Amino acid sequence: MQVKIIVHEAEEGGYWAEVPAIPGCVSQGETLEELDENIREAIVGCLSVDLVDPVTEGFERTLDIAI
């Protein structure tokens, strides 16, 4: 599996990365090698989460919001 990541230089030093295809999947590292290890671990963790539909009672509505 190939996943695109975007690497950024952190203001305080080191690097951080995000995975656009997996919202909220981010990690950081002091070196690019450490970042590579950490982001791979984060991707595995994000993909291994079982998403469960919330149980609602009564009125429910779905809203799309931009932040």
VMD Tcl script that builds the backbone (N, CA, C; Angstrom):
set m [mol new atoms 201]
animate dup $m
set s [atomselect $m all]
$s set {name element resname resid chain x y z} {
  {N N MET 1 A 0.845 -1.172 0.000}
  {CA C MET 1 A 0.000 0.000 0.000}
  {C C MET 1 A 0.894 1.239 0.000}
  {N N GLN 2 A 0.585 2.189 -0.847}
  {CA C GLN 2 A 1.310 3.448 -0.867}
  {C C GLN 2 A 0.391 4.539 -0.345}
  {N N VAL 3 A 0.935 5.357 0.551}
  {CA C VAL 3 A 0.175 6.445 1.145}
  {C C VAL 3 A 1.004 7.712 1.034}
  {N N LYS 4 A 0.394 8.773 0.551}
  {CA C LYS 4 A 1.078 10.055 0.444}
  {C C LYS 4 A 1.121 10.724 1.807}
  {N N ILE 5 A 2.292 11.216 2.193}
  {CA C ILE 5 A 2.403 12.008 3.415}
  {C C ILE 5 A 2.993 13.365 3.049}
  {N N ILE 6 A 2.673 14.355 3.820}
  {CA C ILE 6 A 3.233 15.691 3.643}
  {C C ILE 6 A 4.096 15.977 4.863}
  {N N VAL 7 A 5.365 16.267 4.612}
  {CA C VAL 7 A 6.330 16.515 5.687}
  {C C VAL 7 A 6.546 18.022 5.828}
  {N N HIS 8 A 6.535 18.467 7.070}
  {CA C HIS 8 A 6.751 19.879 7.393}
  {C C HIS 8 A 7.932 19.992 8.360}
  {N N GLU 9 A 8.668 21.092 8.268}
  {CA C GLU 9 A 9.671 21.380 9.282}
  {C C GLU 9 A 8.954 22.043 10.447}
  {N N ALA 10 A 9.221 21.561 11.654}
  {CA C ALA 10 A 8.582 22.121 12.845}
  {C C ALA 10 A 9.323 23.390 13.264}
  {N N GLU 11 A 8.589 24.377 13.744}
  {CA C GLU 11 A 9.197 25.644 14.175}
  {C C GLU 11 A 10.217 25.441 15.282}
  {N N GLU 12 A 9.941 24.503 16.172}
  {CA C GLU 12 A 10.820 24.264 17.314}
  {C C GLU 12 A 11.941 23.288 16.991}
  {N N GLY 13 A 12.041 22.876 15.741}
  {CA C GLY 13 A 13.051 21.909 15.315}
  {C C GLY 13 A 12.411 20.562 15.049}
  {N N GLY 14 A 13.055 19.787 14.228}
  {CA C GLY 14 A 12.513 18.488 13.881}
  {C C GLY 14 A 11.498 18.610 12.761}
  {N N TYR 15 A 10.669 17.586 12.634}
  {CA C TYR 15 A 9.714 17.507 11.534}
  {C C TYR 15 A 8.382 16.959 12.035}
  {N N TRP 16 A 7.337 17.254 11.283}
  {CA C TRP 16 A 6.049 16.624 11.529}
  {C C TRP 16 A 5.426 16.305 10.178}
  {N N ALA 17 A 4.546 15.319 10.159}
  {CA C ALA 17 A 3.937 14.873 8.908}
  {C C ALA 17 A 2.461 14.620 9.108}
  {N N GLU 18 A 1.727 14.786 8.005}
  {CA C GLU 18 A 0.296 14.505 8.004}
  {C C GLU 18 A -0.023 13.607 6.819}
  {N N VAL 19 A -1.108 12.858 6.957}
  {CA C VAL 19 A -1.549 11.937 5.912}
  {C C VAL 19 A -2.900 12.456 5.412}
  {N N PRO 20 A -2.920 13.138 4.252}
  {CA C PRO 20 A -4.175 13.724 3.777}
  {C C PRO 20 A -5.311 12.714 3.588}
  {N N ALA 21 A -5.001 11.492 3.231}
  {CA C ALA 21 A -6.037 10.485 2.999}
  {C C ALA 21 A -6.648 9.964 4.296}
  {N N ILE 22 A -6.004 10.242 5.428}
  {CA C ILE 22 A -6.502 9.768 6.723}
  {C C ILE 22 A -6.579 10.976 7.650}
  {N N PRO 23 A -7.696 11.692 7.653}
  {CA C PRO 23 A -7.804 12.897 8.479}
  {C C PRO 23 A -7.453 12.628 9.944}
  {N N GLY 24 A -6.638 13.502 10.492}
  {CA C GLY 24 A -6.235 13.377 11.885}
  {C C GLY 24 A -5.017 12.505 12.101}
  {N N CYS 25 A -4.499 11.889 11.052}
  {CA C CYS 25 A -3.328 11.021 11.185}
  {C C CYS 25 A -2.075 11.859 10.994}
  {N N VAL 26 A -1.399 12.157 12.098}
  {CA C VAL 26 A -0.189 12.981 12.105}
  {C C VAL 26 A 0.829 12.376 13.049}
  {N N SER 27 A 2.081 12.772 12.874}
  {CA C SER 27 A 3.129 12.362 13.795}
  {C C SER 27 A 4.298 13.321 13.657}
  {N N GLN 28 A 5.302 13.151 14.502}
  {CA C GLN 28 A 6.467 14.027 14.483}
  {C C GLN 28 A 7.719 13.235 14.802}
  {N N GLY 29 A 8.859 13.856 14.551}
  {CA C GLY 29 A 10.135 13.237 14.876}
  {C C GLY 29 A 11.249 14.269 14.831}
  {N N GLU 30 A 12.303 14.030 15.593}
  {CA C GLU 30 A 13.445 14.939 15.620}
  {C C GLU 30 A 14.264 14.857 14.330}
  {N N THR 31 A 14.292 13.677 13.706}
  {CA C THR 31 A 14.996 13.475 12.443}
  {C C THR 31 A 14.022 12.901 11.431}
  {N N LEU 32 A 14.398 12.923 10.157}
  {CA C LEU 32 A 13.540 12.332 9.139}
  {C C LEU 32 A 13.398 10.833 9.339}
  {N N GLU 33 A 14.449 10.184 9.831}
  {CA C GLU 33 A 14.381 8.748 10.092}
  {C C GLU 33 A 13.389 8.446 11.212}
  {N N GLU 34 A 13.430 9.247 12.273}
  {CA C GLU 34 A 12.499 9.063 13.381}
  {C C GLU 34 A 11.065 9.369 12.917}
  {N N LEU 35 A 10.902 10.405 12.110}
  {CA C LEU 35 A 9.591 10.744 11.583}
  {C C LEU 35 A 9.042 9.601 10.739}
  {N N ASP 36 A 9.891 9.007 9.899}
  {CA C ASP 36 A 9.468 7.882 9.059}
  {C C ASP 36 A 8.922 6.743 9.914}
  {N N GLU 37 A 9.642 6.397 10.966}
  {CA C GLU 37 A 9.187 5.332 11.877}
  {C C GLU 37 A 7.861 5.696 12.525}
  {N N ASN 38 A 7.785 6.929 13.032}
  {CA C ASN 38 A 6.606 7.361 13.778}
  {C C ASN 38 A 5.367 7.484 12.894}
  {N N ILE 39 A 5.522 8.002 11.676}
  {CA C ILE 39 A 4.349 8.167 10.821}
  {C C ILE 39 A 3.845 6.813 10.334}
  {N N ARG 40 A 4.757 5.861 10.115}
  {CA C ARG 40 A 4.314 4.510 9.737}
  {C C ARG 40 A 3.498 3.893 10.873}
  {N N GLU 41 A 3.958 4.075 12.096}
  {CA C GLU 41 A 3.229 3.563 13.262}
  {C C GLU 41 A 1.870 4.251 13.386}
  {N N ALA 42 A 1.834 5.554 13.136}
  {CA C ALA 42 A 0.578 6.299 13.217}
  {C C ALA 42 A -0.408 5.820 12.163}
  {N N ILE 43 A 0.073 5.560 10.953}
  {CA C ILE 43 A -0.806 5.085 9.874}
  {C C ILE 43 A -1.417 3.743 10.248}
  {N N VAL 44 A -0.596 2.838 10.734}
  {CA C VAL 44 A -1.105 1.522 11.146}
  {C C VAL 44 A -2.144 1.691 12.252}
  {N N GLY 45 A -1.855 2.547 13.208}
  {CA C GLY 45 A -2.797 2.784 14.295}
  {C C GLY 45 A -4.103 3.380 13.825}
  {N N CYS 46 A -4.026 4.365 12.930}
  {CA C CYS 46 A -5.234 5.005 12.415}
  {C C CYS 46 A -6.087 4.030 11.601}
  {N N LEU 47 A -5.437 3.165 10.837}
  {CA C LEU 47 A -6.184 2.231 10.010}
  {C C LEU 47 A -6.724 1.035 10.796}
  {N N SER 48 A -6.215 0.805 11.998}
  {CA C SER 48 A -6.653 -0.353 12.771}
  {C C SER 48 A -7.823 -0.038 13.705}
  {N N VAL 49 A -8.256 1.191 13.731}
  {CA C VAL 49 A -9.362 1.588 14.601}
  {C C VAL 49 A -10.670 1.108 14.002}
  {N N ASP 50 A -11.470 0.436 14.802}
  {CA C ASP 50 A -12.798 0.005 14.372}
  {C C ASP 50 A -13.772 1.153 14.595}
  {N N LEU 51 A -14.335 1.654 13.515}
  {CA C LEU 51 A -15.306 2.726 13.634}
  {C C LEU 51 A -16.683 2.125 13.857}
  {N N VAL 52 A -17.356 2.598 14.872}
  {CA C VAL 52 A -18.682 2.118 15.216}
  {C C VAL 52 A -19.657 3.272 15.037}
  {N N ASP 53 A -20.757 3.006 14.364}
  {CA C ASP 53 A -21.772 4.037 14.202}
  {C C ASP 53 A -22.347 4.389 15.570}
  {N N PRO 54 A -22.496 5.682 15.846}
  {CA C PRO 54 A -23.050 6.067 17.146}
  {C C PRO 54 A -24.510 5.654 17.262}
  {N N VAL 55 A -24.897 5.300 18.461}
  {CA C VAL 55 A -26.283 4.949 18.742}
  {C C VAL 55 A -26.994 6.217 19.181}
  {N N THR 56 A -28.059 6.569 18.483}
  {CA C THR 56 A -28.806 7.770 18.838}
  {C C THR 56 A -30.243 7.399 19.143}
  {N N GLU 57 A -30.853 8.197 19.942}
  {CA C GLU 57 A -32.254 8.004 20.275}
  {C C GLU 57 A -32.996 9.283 19.921}
  {N N GLY 58 A -34.049 9.157 19.151}
  {CA C GLY 58 A -34.842 10.336 18.815}
  {C C GLY 58 A -34.248 11.123 17.663}
  {N N PHE 59 A -34.276 12.441 17.811}
  {CA C PHE 59 A -33.879 13.372 16.760}
  {C C PHE 59 A -32.380 13.279 16.482}
  {N N GLU 60 A -32.028 13.192 15.206}
  {CA C GLU 60 A -30.621 13.243 14.833}
  {C C GLU 60 A -30.491 13.993 13.523}
  {N N ARG 61 A -29.347 14.633 13.332}
  {CA C ARG 61 A -29.086 15.411 12.129}
  {C C ARG 61 A -27.594 15.350 11.852}
  {N N THR 62 A -27.227 15.278 10.583}
  {CA C THR 62 A -25.825 15.306 10.183}
  {C C THR 62 A -25.511 16.662 9.598}
  {N N LEU 63 A -24.429 17.269 10.084}
  {CA C LEU 63 A -23.998 18.574 9.594}
  {C C LEU 63 A -22.571 18.472 9.100}
  {N N ASP 64 A -22.273 19.090 7.976}
  {CA C ASP 64 A -20.911 19.214 7.500}
  {C C ASP 64 A -20.454 20.619 7.838}
  {N N ILE 65 A -19.331 20.724 8.574}
  {CA C ILE 65 A -18.836 22.041 8.951}
  {C C ILE 65 A -17.386 22.179 8.501}
  {N N ALA 66 A -16.978 23.385 8.242}
  {CA C ALA 66 A -15.594 23.683 7.890}
  {C C ALA 66 A -14.990 24.499 9.026}
  {N N ILE 67 A -13.786 24.148 9.396}
  {CA C ILE 67 A -13.119 24.864 10.498}
  {C C ILE 67 A -11.928 25.605 9.952}
}
mol reanalyze $m
mol bondsrecalc $m
mol representation Tube
mol addrep $m
